[in-house]
Amino acid sequence: MRIAVMGAGGVGGYFGAKLAKAGHEVAFIARGRHLAAMRERGLTVRSTSGEIRLEAPTVSDDPGTLGAFDIVLFAVKLWDTESAAEAIRPLLAGGGRVIPFQNGVESIERIGAVVGARQVMGGVAYIAATIAEPGVIAHTGQMARLRFGAVMREQESIARSFLEACVGAGIDAEQVADIRRALWEKFAFLAAMSGVTSATRQPIGPIRTDPDLRAVLEGAIRETVALARARGIALTDAFVEQQMAFADGLPAEMKSSMLNDLLAGNRLEAPWLSGAVARMAKEAGLAAPVHATLYAAVKPFSGGAR
């Protein structure tokens, strides 16, 4: 397949490298020092499952020069969604499809408003990976999984083809029938984890062992579950218990990516995580005081402390 990776950071860099190593035509769209390093030295992925080295990957900062693709893996930060969606229009000229692998639950609609709803599928990535240095992606832990699916029947065939490409590349991938539910399942935990770790500047260990902070984490998950139900996504009370058990199984030192961004003085995705829960809950006539407070606590830093 011809696959373009819009945003060659931890998610796009890791999975794009796996697909390229398996022989697919992969082009990486990046910028700045990361782009320059990939042009000069290639792309390296360091992982406990083995290092991947692409000596001369196809890289560009101008999607308009690359031609048309079957699939665009869309993995930019949430604040860049609309501008990046506009930039990938040339990549879809042949009828390709976009799969957003972003945080949050609004990417399908946001990207669809720019490139057309028929062009956008849904996707969820589970991985701890980041740009360790320009041209180098560091993958920590064992988790590296993609879940994706069609939101319209006409997208089923290309979704199956992409699944075959992923499996052939050794990627743990699943084509799911209800991708919107999968998005909310991840979002319920991610928004809570990001908000609580960032507001407290603490990893998950102290949060889950302190009764007060544990209650905040659980309360945040419950608020998102209630919101999901109001929007027609059937998440159960048992789901909340499962997420708390999942939190108990994480490494005690694990931080959310948003906390890492906060500590580094980078821009934050808070408006589309806790901020989004608070906003959507208000629109639905629901109360979400935990997420509203978590968002308020990090809002002064959302633009980046630098």
C-alpha positions as CSV (number, residue, x, y, z in Angstrom):
1,M,0.0,0.0,0.0
2,R,0.9,3.7,-0.4
3,I,0.8,5.1,3.1
4,A,1.4,8.7,4.2
5,V,2.2,9.5,7.8
6,M,1.0,13.0,8.8
7,G,3.0,13.7,11.9
8,A,6.1,11.5,12.4
9,G,6.3,11.6,16.1
10,G,5.9,8.7,18.5
11,V,2.8,7.2,17.0
12,G,3.3,8.0,13.4
13,G,7.1,7.4,13.5
14,Y,6.8,4.0,15.1
15,F,3.9,2.5,13.1
16,G,5.1,4.1,9.9
17,A,8.6,2.6,10.3
18,K,7.1,-0.8,10.9
19,L,5.0,-0.5,7.7
20,A,8.0,0.8,5.7
21,K,10.2,-2.0,6.9
22,A,7.6,-4.5,5.7
23,G,7.9,-3.1,2.2
24,H,5.0,-0.7,1.9
25,E,5.6,2.7,0.3
26,V,5.6,5.0,3.3
27,A,6.1,8.8,3.2
28,F,6.6,10.8,6.4
29,I,5.5,14.4,6.7
30,A,7.4,16.1,9.4
31,R,9.0,19.5,10.1
32,G,11.9,21.3,11.8
33,R,14.9,19.4,13.3
34,H,13.1,16.0,13.1
35,L,12.6,16.4,9.4
36,A,16.2,17.5,8.9
37,A,17.6,14.6,10.9
38,M,15.5,12.1,8.9
39,R,16.8,13.5,5.7
40,E,20.4,13.4,6.8
41,R,20.6,10.3,8.9
42,G,17.4,8.3,8.3
43,L,14.8,7.3,10.9
44,T,15.6,5.0,13.9
45,V,13.0,3.4,16.2
46,R,14.4,2.1,19.5
47,S,12.2,-0.5,21.1
48,T,12.4,-3.4,23.5
49,S,11.0,-5.5,20.7
50,G,13.9,-4.6,18.5
51,E,15.4,-1.6,16.7
52,I,14.1,-0.5,13.3
53,R,16.4,1.5,11.0
54,L,15.2,3.2,7.8
55,E,18.3,4.5,6.0
56,A,16.6,6.7,3.5
57,P,12.9,7.2,4.2
58,T,10.7,9.4,2.0
59,V,10.2,12.6,4.1
60,S,8.8,16.0,3.3
61,D,7.3,19.0,4.9
62,D,5.1,19.6,1.8
63,P,2.4,17.0,1.3
64,G,1.5,18.5,-2.1
65,T,4.8,17.1,-3.6
66,L,4.2,13.5,-2.7
67,G,1.3,12.4,-4.8
68,A,-1.8,10.4,-3.8
69,F,-2.0,7.6,-1.2
70,D,-4.3,4.8,-0.1
71,I,-4.1,5.6,3.6
72,V,-3.0,8.6,5.6
73,L,-2.1,7.9,9.2
74,F,-3.0,11.2,10.9
75,A,-1.0,11.6,14.1
76,V,-0.5,15.3,14.7
77,K,-1.2,17.0,18.0
78,L,-4.8,18.0,18.5
79,W,-4.3,21.8,18.1
80,D,-2.9,21.2,14.6
81,T,-5.9,19.2,13.4
82,E,-7.6,21.6,11.0
83,S,-4.4,23.0,9.5
84,A,-3.0,19.5,9.0
85,A,-6.2,18.3,7.5
86,E,-6.1,21.1,5.0
87,A,-2.5,20.2,4.2
88,I,-3.3,16.5,3.4
89,R,-5.9,17.2,0.7
90,P,-3.4,16.4,-2.1
91,L,-2.7,13.1,-0.5
92,L,-6.3,12.1,-0.9
93,A,-6.7,13.1,-4.5
94,G,-7.0,9.4,-5.6
95,G,-9.8,8.6,-3.2
96,G,-7.6,7.6,-0.2
97,R,-8.8,7.5,3.3
98,V,-7.6,9.2,6.5
99,I,-7.3,7.3,9.8
100,P,-6.8,9.7,12.8
101,F,-4.7,8.2,15.6
102,Q,-5.0,11.1,17.9
103,N,-6.2,11.6,21.5
104,G,-9.7,12.8,22.1
105,V,-13.0,11.8,20.4
106,E,-13.7,14.6,18.0
107,S,-11.1,14.0,15.2
108,I,-13.5,12.2,12.8
109,E,-15.8,15.2,12.7
110,R,-13.0,17.8,12.8
111,I,-11.0,16.3,9.9
112,G,-14.2,15.4,8.0
113,A,-15.3,19.0,8.0
114,V,-12.1,19.9,6.1
115,V,-11.5,16.9,3.7
116,G,-15.0,15.4,3.5
117,A,-16.7,13.0,5.9
118,R,-16.5,10.1,3.4
119,Q,-12.7,10.3,3.5
120,V,-12.3,9.8,7.3
121,M,-12.3,6.5,9.3
122,G,-11.7,6.2,13.0
123,G,-8.6,4.9,14.8
124,V,-7.1,4.4,18.3
125,A,-3.4,3.9,19.1
126,Y,-2.1,2.3,22.3
127,I,1.6,3.0,22.6
128,A,4.1,4.9,24.8
129,A,6.5,6.4,22.2
130,T,8.1,9.8,21.7
131,I,10.8,11.6,19.8
132,A,13.9,10.9,21.9
133,E,16.0,13.2,19.7
134,P,15.6,14.4,16.1
135,G,15.4,11.3,13.8
136,V,14.9,8.9,16.7
137,I,11.7,7.4,18.1
138,A,11.8,5.8,21.5
139,H,9.2,3.1,22.3
140,T,8.9,2.1,26.0
141,G,7.1,-0.8,27.4
142,Q,5.5,-3.7,25.5
143,M,2.2,-2.0,24.3
144,A,2.0,-1.1,20.6
145,R,-1.5,-1.6,19.3
146,L,-3.8,-0.1,16.7
147,R,-7.5,-0.4,16.5
148,F,-9.4,1.2,13.6
149,G,-12.6,0.8,11.6
150,A,-15.0,2.2,9.1
151,V,-17.6,4.8,10.0
152,M,-19.3,4.2,6.6
153,R,-19.9,0.9,4.9
154,E,-18.0,2.0,1.8
155,Q,-14.9,2.2,3.9
156,E,-14.9,-1.5,4.9
157,S,-12.8,-2.7,2.0
158,I,-9.9,-0.3,2.5
159,A,-10.0,-0.9,6.3
160,R,-9.5,-4.6,5.6
161,S,-6.6,-3.9,3.2
162,F,-5.0,-1.8,5.8
163,L,-5.5,-4.5,8.5
164,E,-3.7,-7.0,6.2
165,A,-0.8,-4.5,5.8
166,C,-0.5,-4.0,9.5
167,V,-0.6,-7.7,10.3
168,G,2.0,-8.4,7.6
169,A,4.2,-5.8,9.2
170,G,4.0,-7.4,12.6
171,I,1.7,-4.8,14.1
172,D,-0.8,-5.8,16.7
173,A,-3.9,-4.5,14.9
174,E,-7.6,-4.9,15.0
175,Q,-10.4,-3.8,12.7
176,V,-13.4,-3.1,15.0
177,A,-17.0,-2.9,14.1
178,D,-17.8,0.0,16.5
179,I,-14.9,2.4,16.3
180,R,-16.7,5.2,18.1
181,R,-17.1,3.0,21.1
182,A,-13.4,2.1,21.0
183,L,-12.6,5.8,20.9
184,W,-14.6,6.6,24.0
185,E,-13.2,3.6,25.8
186,K,-9.7,5.0,25.4
187,F,-10.8,8.6,26.0
188,A,-12.5,7.8,29.3
189,F,-9.2,6.7,30.8
190,L,-6.9,9.0,28.9
191,A,-8.7,12.2,29.8
192,A,-8.8,11.2,33.5
193,M,-5.1,10.1,33.6
194,S,-3.9,13.2,31.7
195,G,-5.9,15.5,33.8
196,V,-5.0,14.1,37.2
197,T,-1.3,13.5,36.6
198,S,-0.9,17.0,35.1
199,A,-2.9,18.8,37.8
200,T,-0.9,17.1,40.5
201,R,2.5,16.8,38.6
202,Q,2.6,13.2,39.8
203,P,2.9,9.8,38.0
204,I,0.2,7.2,38.4
205,G,1.7,5.5,41.4
206,P,1.1,8.2,44.1
207,I,-2.3,8.9,42.6
208,R,-3.7,5.4,42.8
209,T,-2.4,4.8,46.3
210,D,-3.7,8.0,47.8
211,P,-7.4,7.6,48.7
212,D,-8.3,11.2,47.8
213,L,-6.5,11.2,44.5
214,R,-7.8,7.8,43.6
215,A,-11.3,9.1,44.1
216,V,-10.5,12.0,41.8
217,L,-9.3,9.6,39.1
218,E,-12.3,7.4,39.4
219,G,-14.7,10.4,39.5
220,A,-13.2,11.7,36.3
221,I,-13.6,8.3,34.5
222,R,-17.3,8.2,35.7
223,E,-18.0,11.6,34.3
224,T,-16.8,10.6,30.9
225,V,-18.7,7.4,31.0
226,A,-21.9,9.3,31.8
227,L,-21.2,11.7,28.9
228,A,-20.5,8.7,26.6
229,R,-23.9,7.2,27.5
230,A,-25.6,10.5,26.9
231,R,-24.1,10.5,23.4
232,G,-25.3,6.9,22.7
233,I,-22.1,5.0,23.6
234,A,-23.0,2.1,25.9
235,L,-20.3,2.0,28.5
236,T,-21.2,0.2,31.8
237,D,-20.3,0.6,35.4
238,A,-18.2,-2.5,35.1
239,F,-16.1,-0.5,32.6
240,V,-15.2,1.9,35.3
241,E,-14.0,-0.9,37.5
242,Q,-12.0,-2.3,34.7
243,Q,-10.2,1.0,34.1
244,M,-9.3,1.3,37.8
245,A,-7.9,-2.2,37.6
246,F,-5.9,-1.1,34.5
247,A,-4.5,1.9,36.4
248,D,-3.4,-0.5,39.2
249,G,-1.4,-2.5,36.7
250,L,0.5,0.4,35.2
251,P,4.1,1.0,36.2
252,A,4.1,3.3,39.2
253,E,6.4,5.8,37.5
254,M,4.2,6.2,34.4
255,K,3.3,9.7,33.5
256,S,0.8,10.9,30.9
257,S,2.1,12.4,27.7
258,M,0.4,15.6,28.7
259,L,2.3,15.7,32.0
260,N,5.5,15.2,30.0
261,D,4.5,18.1,27.8
262,L,3.7,20.3,30.8
263,L,7.0,19.6,32.5
264,A,8.8,20.4,29.3
265,G,7.0,23.7,28.9
266,N,5.2,22.5,25.7
267,R,1.7,23.2,24.5
268,L,-1.0,21.0,26.1
269,E,-3.9,19.0,24.6
270,A,-6.0,19.9,27.7
271,P,-8.8,21.7,25.8
272,W,-9.6,18.5,23.9
273,L,-9.3,16.2,26.9
274,S,-10.6,17.4,30.3
275,G,-11.7,20.6,28.6
276,A,-13.7,18.7,26.1
277,V,-15.4,16.6,28.7
278,A,-16.4,19.7,30.6
279,R,-17.6,21.4,27.4
280,M,-19.6,18.5,26.0
281,A,-21.1,17.7,29.4
282,K,-22.4,21.2,29.7
283,E,-23.9,21.0,26.2
284,A,-25.6,17.8,27.2
285,G,-26.9,19.2,30.5
286,L,-24.7,17.1,32.6
287,A,-22.3,18.0,35.5
288,A,-18.6,17.3,35.1
289,P,-17.0,19.2,38.1
290,V,-14.0,16.9,38.3
291,H,-12.9,17.5,34.7
292,A,-13.9,21.2,34.9
293,T,-11.6,21.6,37.8
294,L,-8.7,19.5,36.3
295,Y,-9.0,21.6,33.1
296,A,-9.0,24.9,35.1
297,A,-5.9,23.7,37.0
298,V,-3.8,23.3,33.8
299,K,-5.4,25.9,31.6
300,P,-2.9,28.6,32.4
301,F,-0.1,26.3,30.9
302,S,-2.1,25.1,27.9
303,G,-0.3,27.5,25.5
304,G,3.1,26.3,26.7
305,A,5.2,27.8,29.5
306,R,8.1,28.7,27.4
